[in-house]
Amino acid sequence: MSVVAAAATVVACEGFKEAMSAHVDVAARAGSQELSSERLAQVIGGTKLPLQKPIFEDFTKVWVSYQLLGDAAAHGDSLTDRKAIDDAMWPAVAQAKLQKFYQQVSASLPHDSATEQKYNEGGLLVARHILLLTQRQGGAPYTDQQVDSIRRAAESIRAGLTPSNFASVAKRVSQDPGSAPQGGLLPPFAPGEMVPEFEVATRDLKPGQISPVVRSQFGYHIIERLPYAEAKDAFTKKFASQSTRGAESTYVAQLEQSGKIEVKKDAPSKVKAIMRDPDAFRDDKTVLATTAIGDFTGAKFVRWAATLPPQVRPQILQAPDSMLPDLVKAMARNELMLRRADSLHIDIDSTEKAQMYSGVKGVVVQMWQALNVDPSSLAQAGKTVADREKIAGERINAYLDDLVAGRKQFVPVPDEIATILRTKYESKIIPQGIDRAFERAQKSRAAADSTNRASQPQSNVPLPTLPQGNAPAPAPKP
């Protein structure tokens, strides 16, 4: 029995080693195609690109998307499955529905009217100014004597100013490049939007009055608070926008309160795990927050994260944990709003949906042509689906070789189409295989660099000898 058990253990260990070896020797699979770790190492290692893990990961993702496009072409599938498109386009459709919801809600909210009385109250100020700078753009600072000379120049200008000539003088002498061409006119500003000295001086003026010379960190100002007749258009526009934002903020706060959003303590760590690999959490049921309409799960976070701009997503991984509960709360709040939009039957119209479906097909056809895997050419080259899949895979690999060599232009695959492809066709990215490719590429490049150094002619210039104990500093990492 012990002999049999020992033999079984040996067989099992050998099988395990073989399975693990095969696992790390493959970086990704897509349909019937396979990206070996060795090929990935050769493709990236053979370029002048820096050997950084994200480059290997990004290339692997592109390889998967391209190969799945090739699989779709081999099947003559231009991704017209409407359910798959609806699921993939959910982020864009949700944003469109929320925008319509915002517009409808905003129109129904109470707003204050922009009146002359409101303007005179000073909650929103409109002014012109003339600025004489007391600091150089680079270079040495002004001396006290020079600053005093600038002050006297400002006082001389102030002595000749009137409401009728203020704009023309500002155009001629003001050193504020932003406002001088407009006669010193500034956009309407609310409390806290200007440096304190400037805001206080403007607020102390009645409409139509001109201030004495005012000192700020930038220099010497002379300010005219515009009369209502001149400020009316700009004031009314800014006041309406400000009033709308205030009403919307009140509405959102009330919605959040009634929605009873409570973020879980472990949400930040879960959010970062999701952002590292969103695909792995598309069906995740972990509760990140509770709300009055149900749990806000990891899967829901993945959907809302897809609405974020691409440059924001990596920033979430670097953000402190203290900021992430607010992100979860904002997404849960969006979920509440979307539920309200659905209850009001707010949706994109039939024309927009038709454009969405035809748009997906049009983009797919363009990518097929760019990658040289359009179904008609594959049909001429291969009789069976399996033949066409193999030919498409070979063409994709050839295209990628040309791409890294600079002979082809990169064809981006939109996230929505990549999602549809992954839903309909089998694919898998194997992180251990990417790690193996990365290690191989590092060893190969190190060996190549060593060979290149050895082949260089020896220098006849003697190198300085370092004193004992003073080792050179390590080279900085790229």
C-alpha positions as CSV (number, residue, x, y, z in Angstrom):
1,M,0.0,0.0,0.0
2,S,2.8,2.4,0.9
3,V,4.5,1.7,-2.4
4,V,1.3,2.4,-4.4
5,A,0.8,5.6,-2.4
6,A,4.3,6.7,-3.0
7,A,4.0,6.0,-6.7
8,A,0.7,7.9,-6.9
9,T,2.3,10.9,-5.1
10,V,5.2,10.9,-7.6
11,V,2.7,10.8,-10.6
12,A,0.6,13.5,-9.0
13,C,3.6,15.8,-8.4
14,E,4.8,15.3,-12.0
15,G,1.3,16.0,-13.3
16,F,1.1,19.1,-11.1
17,K,4.6,20.4,-12.3
18,E,3.5,19.7,-15.9
19,A,0.2,21.6,-15.5
20,M,1.9,24.5,-13.8
21,S,4.6,24.7,-16.4
22,A,2.0,24.7,-19.2
23,H,0.1,27.4,-17.3
24,V,2.9,29.9,-17.0
25,D,4.1,29.2,-20.6
26,V,0.8,30.7,-21.9
27,A,0.1,34.4,-21.5
28,A,-3.4,34.4,-23.0
29,R,-6.0,32.4,-24.9
30,A,-8.6,33.8,-27.3
31,G,-10.9,31.4,-29.1
32,S,-8.7,28.8,-30.7
33,Q,-5.6,31.0,-30.6
34,E,-2.9,31.0,-27.9
35,L,-0.3,33.6,-27.0
36,S,2.7,31.8,-25.5
37,S,4.9,33.5,-22.9
38,E,7.9,32.9,-25.2
39,R,6.3,34.8,-28.1
40,L,5.2,37.7,-25.9
41,A,8.7,37.9,-24.6
42,Q,10.1,38.0,-28.1
43,V,7.7,40.6,-29.4
44,I,8.2,43.1,-26.6
45,G,11.8,42.2,-25.9
46,G,12.7,42.6,-29.5
47,T,11.7,46.3,-29.5
48,K,13.3,49.4,-27.9
49,L,10.4,49.7,-25.5
50,P,11.3,49.8,-21.9
51,L,10.8,46.5,-20.2
52,Q,7.9,47.4,-17.9
53,K,5.1,45.0,-16.8
54,P,2.2,47.3,-17.8
55,I,3.5,47.2,-21.4
56,F,3.3,43.4,-21.4
57,E,-0.2,43.5,-19.9
58,D,-1.5,46.1,-22.3
59,F,-0.1,44.2,-25.3
60,T,-1.7,41.0,-24.1
61,K,-5.1,42.8,-23.8
62,V,-4.8,44.1,-27.3
63,W,-3.8,40.7,-28.6
64,V,-7.0,39.2,-27.0
65,S,-9.2,41.8,-28.5
66,Y,-7.7,41.5,-31.9
67,Q,-7.9,37.7,-31.9
68,L,-11.6,37.8,-30.8
69,L,-12.3,40.2,-33.7
70,G,-10.6,37.6,-35.9
71,D,-12.9,34.9,-34.4
72,A,-15.9,37.0,-35.0
73,A,-14.9,37.6,-38.6
74,A,-14.3,33.9,-39.1
75,H,-17.9,33.3,-38.0
76,G,-19.2,36.2,-40.1
77,D,-20.4,37.8,-36.9
78,S,-20.5,41.7,-37.0
79,L,-21.8,41.8,-33.4
80,T,-25.4,42.6,-34.1
81,D,-26.8,40.8,-31.1
82,R,-28.8,43.6,-29.5
83,K,-28.9,42.2,-26.0
84,A,-25.1,42.0,-26.0
85,I,-24.8,45.5,-27.3
86,D,-27.3,46.8,-24.7
87,D,-25.3,45.2,-21.9
88,A,-22.0,46.6,-23.3
89,M,-23.3,50.0,-24.0
90,W,-25.0,50.3,-20.5
91,P,-22.5,52.9,-19.3
92,A,-23.1,55.2,-22.2
93,V,-26.9,54.7,-22.1
94,A,-27.0,55.3,-18.4
95,Q,-25.1,58.6,-18.8
96,A,-27.5,59.7,-21.5
97,K,-30.5,58.8,-19.4
98,L,-29.1,60.7,-16.4
99,Q,-28.4,63.7,-18.5
100,K,-32.0,63.8,-19.6
101,F,-33.1,63.2,-16.0
102,Y,-31.0,66.2,-14.8
103,Q,-32.5,68.5,-17.4
104,Q,-36.0,67.5,-16.5
105,V,-35.4,67.8,-12.8
106,S,-33.5,71.1,-13.2
107,A,-36.4,72.6,-15.1
108,S,-38.8,71.7,-12.3
109,L,-36.7,73.1,-9.4
110,P,-37.4,76.6,-8.0
111,H,-34.9,79.2,-9.0
112,D,-34.3,82.8,-7.8
113,S,-34.7,85.6,-10.3
114,A,-31.8,87.8,-11.2
115,T,-32.9,91.3,-10.2
116,E,-31.2,94.6,-9.7
117,Q,-31.8,94.2,-6.0
118,K,-30.0,90.9,-6.0
119,Y,-27.1,92.6,-7.8
120,N,-26.9,95.4,-5.3
121,E,-26.8,92.9,-2.4
122,G,-23.3,91.8,-3.7
123,G,-23.7,88.1,-3.6
124,L,-22.3,88.1,-7.1
125,L,-19.9,90.9,-8.1
126,V,-19.1,92.3,-11.6
127,A,-16.1,94.7,-11.9
128,R,-13.3,96.1,-14.1
129,H,-9.8,96.6,-12.8
130,I,-6.4,98.0,-13.8
131,L,-3.4,96.2,-12.5
132,L,0.2,97.3,-12.1
133,L,2.4,94.3,-11.2
134,T,4.8,94.4,-8.4
135,Q,6.4,91.0,-9.2
136,R,8.4,90.0,-12.2
137,Q,7.7,86.9,-14.3
138,G,10.9,85.1,-13.2
139,G,14.0,87.2,-12.6
140,A,14.8,89.2,-9.5
141,P,12.0,90.8,-7.4
142,Y,11.4,94.5,-7.5
143,T,13.2,96.6,-4.9
144,D,11.3,98.6,-2.3
145,Q,12.1,101.7,-4.2
146,Q,10.7,100.3,-7.4
147,V,7.5,99.1,-5.7
148,D,7.0,102.6,-4.3
149,S,7.5,104.0,-7.8
150,I,4.7,101.6,-9.1
151,R,2.4,102.7,-6.3
152,R,2.9,106.4,-7.2
153,A,2.2,105.5,-10.8
154,A,-1.0,103.7,-9.8
155,E,-2.2,106.7,-7.8
156,S,-1.4,109.0,-10.7
157,I,-3.6,106.9,-13.0
158,R,-6.4,106.8,-10.4
159,A,-6.5,110.6,-10.2
160,G,-7.5,110.8,-13.9
161,L,-10.1,107.9,-13.9
162,T,-13.8,108.3,-14.5
163,P,-16.5,105.7,-15.3
164,S,-16.5,106.9,-18.9
165,N,-12.7,106.5,-19.5
166,F,-12.0,103.5,-17.2
167,A,-12.2,100.8,-20.0
168,S,-10.0,102.7,-22.5
169,V,-7.3,103.4,-19.8
170,A,-7.4,99.8,-18.7
171,K,-6.7,98.6,-22.3
172,R,-3.8,100.9,-22.5
173,V,-2.0,100.5,-19.1
174,S,-3.3,97.4,-17.3
175,Q,-0.7,94.6,-16.9
176,D,-3.4,91.9,-16.5
177,P,-3.1,90.0,-19.8
178,G,-6.4,88.3,-19.3
179,S,-8.7,91.3,-18.7
180,A,-6.8,94.3,-20.3
181,P,-8.0,93.6,-23.9
182,Q,-11.6,93.7,-22.6
183,G,-11.0,97.0,-20.9
184,G,-10.2,95.3,-17.5
185,L,-13.6,93.5,-17.4
186,L,-13.6,90.4,-15.2
187,P,-16.1,87.5,-15.2
188,P,-18.7,87.8,-12.4
189,F,-17.3,86.4,-9.2
190,A,-18.7,85.0,-6.0
191,P,-17.3,85.2,-2.5
192,G,-14.0,83.4,-2.1
193,E,-13.1,83.4,-5.9
194,M,-10.7,86.4,-5.7
195,V,-7.9,87.3,-3.3
196,P,-9.3,88.8,-0.1
197,E,-8.0,92.3,-0.6
198,F,-9.6,92.5,-4.1
199,E,-12.9,91.1,-3.0
200,V,-13.3,93.3,0.1
201,A,-12.4,96.4,-1.9
202,T,-15.0,95.6,-4.6
203,R,-17.7,94.8,-2.0
204,D,-17.1,98.1,-0.4
205,L,-18.0,99.9,-3.6
206,K,-21.5,100.8,-4.7
207,P,-22.4,100.1,-8.3
208,G,-20.7,102.7,-10.5
209,Q,-18.0,103.7,-8.0
210,I,-14.2,103.4,-8.5
211,S,-11.9,102.3,-5.6
212,P,-8.8,103.9,-4.4
213,V,-5.5,102.1,-5.1
214,V,-5.6,98.6,-3.6
215,R,-2.6,96.4,-2.9
216,S,-2.7,92.6,-3.3
217,Q,0.0,89.9,-3.7
218,F,0.0,90.6,-7.4
219,G,0.4,94.4,-7.4
220,Y,-1.7,97.6,-7.3
221,H,-5.3,97.5,-8.4
222,I,-7.8,100.1,-9.3
223,I,-11.3,98.7,-9.3
224,E,-14.6,99.8,-10.8
225,R,-17.8,98.0,-9.7
226,L,-20.0,98.1,-12.7
227,P,-23.5,99.7,-12.6
228,Y,-26.3,97.2,-13.0
229,A,-27.2,98.4,-16.6
230,E,-23.6,97.4,-17.8
231,A,-23.4,94.2,-15.6
232,K,-26.9,92.9,-16.3
233,D,-26.2,90.4,-19.1
234,A,-23.1,88.8,-17.4
235,F,-24.7,88.9,-14.0
236,T,-28.0,87.3,-15.1
237,K,-26.2,84.4,-16.9
238,K,-23.9,83.7,-13.9
239,F,-26.7,84.1,-11.4
240,A,-29.0,81.7,-13.2
241,S,-26.2,79.1,-13.4
242,Q,-25.4,79.6,-9.7
243,S,-29.0,79.4,-8.7
244,T,-29.4,76.2,-10.8
245,R,-26.4,74.5,-9.1
246,G,-27.7,75.5,-5.7
247,A,-31.1,74.0,-6.4
248,E,-29.6,70.9,-7.9
249,S,-27.2,70.5,-4.9
250,T,-30.2,70.7,-2.5
251,Y,-32.1,68.1,-4.6
252,V,-29.1,65.7,-4.6
253,A,-28.6,66.1,-0.8
254,Q,-32.2,65.3,-0.2
255,L,-32.0,62.3,-2.5
256,E,-28.9,61.1,-0.8
257,Q,-30.6,61.5,2.6
258,S,-33.8,59.7,1.6
259,G,-31.8,57.0,-0.2
260,K,-30.1,56.1,3.1
261,I,-26.6,55.5,1.6
262,E,-24.3,53.8,4.0
263,V,-20.8,52.8,2.8
264,K,-19.2,49.7,4.2
265,K,-15.9,50.1,6.1
266,D,-14.0,47.7,3.9
267,A,-15.2,49.3,0.6
268,P,-11.9,51.1,-0.1
269,S,-9.8,47.9,-0.3
270,K,-12.5,46.3,-2.5
271,V,-12.6,49.3,-4.8
272,K,-8.9,49.0,-5.5
273,A,-9.1,45.3,-6.1
274,I,-11.9,46.0,-8.6
275,M,-10.0,48.7,-10.4
276,R,-7.0,46.4,-10.8
277,D,-9.1,43.8,-12.7
278,P,-12.6,45.0,-13.4
279,D,-13.4,41.9,-15.5
280,A,-12.9,39.6,-12.6
281,F,-15.7,41.5,-10.6
282,R,-18.4,41.8,-13.2
283,D,-20.6,39.4,-11.3
284,D,-19.3,40.3,-7.8
285,K,-22.0,40.4,-5.1
286,T,-19.9,41.9,-2.4
287,V,-21.8,44.8,-0.8
288,L,-19.9,48.1,-0.9
289,A,-22.9,50.2,0.3
290,T,-26.5,49.8,1.4
291,T,-29.3,52.0,0.1
292,A,-33.0,52.3,0.3
293,I,-33.4,50.5,-3.0
294,G,-31.0,47.7,-2.3
295,D,-27.4,46.8,-2.0
296,F,-24.7,48.6,-4.1
297,T,-22.4,45.7,-5.1
298,G,-19.0,45.3,-6.6
299,A,-20.7,44.4,-9.9
300,K,-22.6,47.7,-9.9
301,F,-19.4,49.5,-9.1
302,V,-17.8,47.9,-12.2
303,R,-20.6,49.2,-14.4
304,W,-20.4,52.7,-13.1
305,A,-16.6,52.7,-13.2
306,A,-16.9,52.2,-16.9
307,T,-18.4,55.7,-17.2
308,L,-15.3,57.3,-15.8
309,P,-12.7,58.9,-18.2
310,P,-9.8,56.5,-18.9
311,Q,-7.3,58.8,-17.2
312,V,-9.3,58.7,-13.9
313,R,-9.2,55.0,-13.4
314,P,-5.5,54.6,-12.6
315,Q,-5.8,57.6,-10.3
316,I,-8.3,55.6,-8.1
317,L,-5.6,53.0,-7.4
318,Q,-3.2,55.7,-6.2
319,A,-5.8,57.6,-4.2
320,P,-5.8,57.4,-0.4
321,D,-8.4,55.1,1.1
322,S,-10.1,58.1,2.9
323,M,-11.2,59.4,-0.5
324,L,-12.8,56.2,-1.8
325,P,-16.0,56.1,0.3
326,D,-17.1,59.4,-1.4
327,L,-16.6,57.7,-4.8
328,V,-18.7,54.8,-3.7
329,K,-21.3,57.1,-2.3
330,A,-21.4,59.1,-5.6
331,M,-21.9,56.0,-7.7
332,A,-24.6,54.7,-5.3
333,R,-26.3,58.1,-5.7
334,N,-26.2,57.7,-9.4
335,E,-27.9,54.4,-9.0
336,L,-30.7,56.1,-7.1
337,M,-31.1,58.7,-9.8
338,L,-31.1,56.1,-12.5
339,R,-33.9,54.3,-10.7
340,R,-35.9,57.5,-10.6
341,A,-35.2,58.2,-14.3
342,D,-36.5,54.7,-15.0
343,S,-39.6,55.3,-13.0
344,L,-40.2,58.4,-15.1
345,H,-39.7,56.3,-18.3
346,I,-36.7,58.4,-19.3
347,D,-34.7,56.6,-22.0
348,I,-32.8,57.1,-25.2
349,D,-35.2,57.3,-28.2
350,S,-35.6,54.7,-31.0
351,T,-33.4,56.8,-33.4
352,E,-30.6,56.9,-30.8
353,K,-30.9,53.2,-30.3
354,A,-30.8,52.4,-34.0
355,Q,-27.7,54.6,-34.4
356,M,-26.1,52.7,-31.5
357,Y,-26.7,49.3,-33.1
358,S,-25.5,50.4,-36.5
359,G,-22.6,52.3,-35.0
360,V,-21.2,49.1,-33.4
361,K,-21.5,47.2,-36.7
362,G,-19.8,50.0,-38.6
363,V,-16.8,50.2,-36.2
364,V,-16.4,46.4,-36.3
365,V,-16.3,46.4,-40.1
366,Q,-13.7,49.2,-40.1
367,M,-11.5,47.2,-37.6
368,W,-11.8,44.0,-39.7
369,Q,-10.5,45.9,-42.7
370,A,-7.7,47.5,-40.9
371,L,-6.6,44.2,-39.4
372,N,-7.0,42.4,-42.8
373,V,-9.5,39.9,-41.4
374,D,-12.7,40.9,-43.2
375,P,-15.0,37.9,-43.6
376,S,-15.0,38.0,-47.4
377,S,-11.2,37.6,-47.6
378,L,-11.3,34.9,-45.0
379,A,-14.0,33.0,-46.8
380,Q,-11.9,33.0,-50.0
381,A,-8.9,31.7,-48.0
382,G,-10.6,29.0,-45.9
383,K,-13.5,26.7,-46.4
384,T,-14.3,25.8,-42.8
385,V,-14.8,27.9,-39.7
386,A,-11.7,26.3,-38.2
387,D,-9.7,27.1,-41.3
388,R,-10.9,30.7,-41.2
389,E,-10.1,31.0,-37.4
390,K,-6.5,29.8,-38.0
391,I,-6.0,32.2,-41.0
392,A,-7.4,35.1,-39.0
393,G,-5.1,34.3,-36.1
394,E,-2.1,34.2,-38.4
395,R,-3.0,37.5,-39.9
396,I,-3.5,39.1,-36.5
397,N,-0.1,38.0,-35.4
398,A,1.5,39.3,-38.6
399,Y,-0.3,42.6,-38.0
400,L,1.0,42.8,-34.5
401,D,4.5,42.1,-35.7
402,D,4.2,45.0,-38.1
403,L,2.7,47.2,-35.4
404,V,5.6,46.8,-32.9
405,A,8.0,47.3,-35.9
406,G,6.4,50.6,-36.7
407,R,5.0,49.4,-40.1
408,K,1.3,49.6,-39.1
409,Q,-0.8,52.0,-37.1
410,F,-2.5,51.0,-33.9
411,V,-6.2,50.2,-34.2
412,P,-7.9,50.9,-30.9
413,V,-10.7,48.6,-29.8
414,P,-13.5,50.5,-27.9
415,D,-14.2,49.1,-24.5
416,E,-17.8,48.5,-25.4
417,I,-16.8,46.3,-28.3
418,A,-14.2,44.5,-26.3
419,T,-16.9,43.7,-23.7
420,I,-19.2,42.3,-26.4
421,L,-16.4,40.1,-27.8
422,R,-15.5,38.7,-24.4
423,T,-19.2,38.0,-23.7
424,K,-19.6,36.0,-27.0
425,Y,-16.3,34.3,-27.4
426,E,-14.0,32.5,-25.0
427,S,-10.8,34.2,-23.8
428,K,-8.5,34.2,-20.8
429,I,-5.5,36.3,-19.7
430,I,-3.1,34.4,-17.5
431,P,-1.1,36.7,-15.2
432,Q,1.5,34.0,-14.4
433,G,2.2,33.6,-18.1
434,I,2.7,37.4,-18.5
435,D,5.1,37.3,-15.5
436,R,7.1,34.5,-17.3
437,A,7.3,36.5,-20.5
438,F,8.5,39.5,-18.6
439,E,11.2,37.5,-16.9
440,R,12.3,36.0,-20.2
441,A,12.5,39.3,-21.9
442,Q,14.6,40.8,-19.1
443,K,17.1,37.9,-19.3
444,S,17.2,38.1,-23.1
445,R,17.8,41.8,-23.1
446,A,20.4,41.6,-20.4
447,A,22.3,38.9,-22.4
448,A,22.0,41.0,-25.6
449,D,23.3,44.1,-23.8
450,S,26.2,42.1,-22.4
451,T,27.1,40.8,-25.9
452,N,26.9,44.3,-27.3
453,R,29.2,45.6,-24.6
454,A,31.7,42.8,-25.1
455,S,31.8,43.5,-28.9
456,Q,32.7,47.2,-28.4
457,P,36.4,48.0,-28.9
458,Q,38.2,48.6,-25.7
459,S,38.8,52.2,-24.8
460,N,42.4,53.4,-24.6
461,V,41.4,56.2,-22.2
462,P,42.1,55.1,-18.6
463,L,39.2,55.2,-16.2
464,P,39.6,57.0,-12.8
465,T,40.0,54.6,-9.8
466,L,37.5,55.2,-7.1
467,P,38.8,55.5,-3.5
468,Q,38.1,52.5,-1.3
469,G,34.7,52.7,0.3
470,N,33.2,55.0,-2.3
471,A,31.0,52.8,-4.5
472,P,29.3,54.4,-7.5
473,A,25.6,55.1,-7.0
474,P,23.2,52.7,-8.6
475,A,21.8,53.8,-11.9
476,P,18.2,55.2,-11.7
477,K,15.4,52.8,-12.7
478,P,13.6,53.8,-15.9
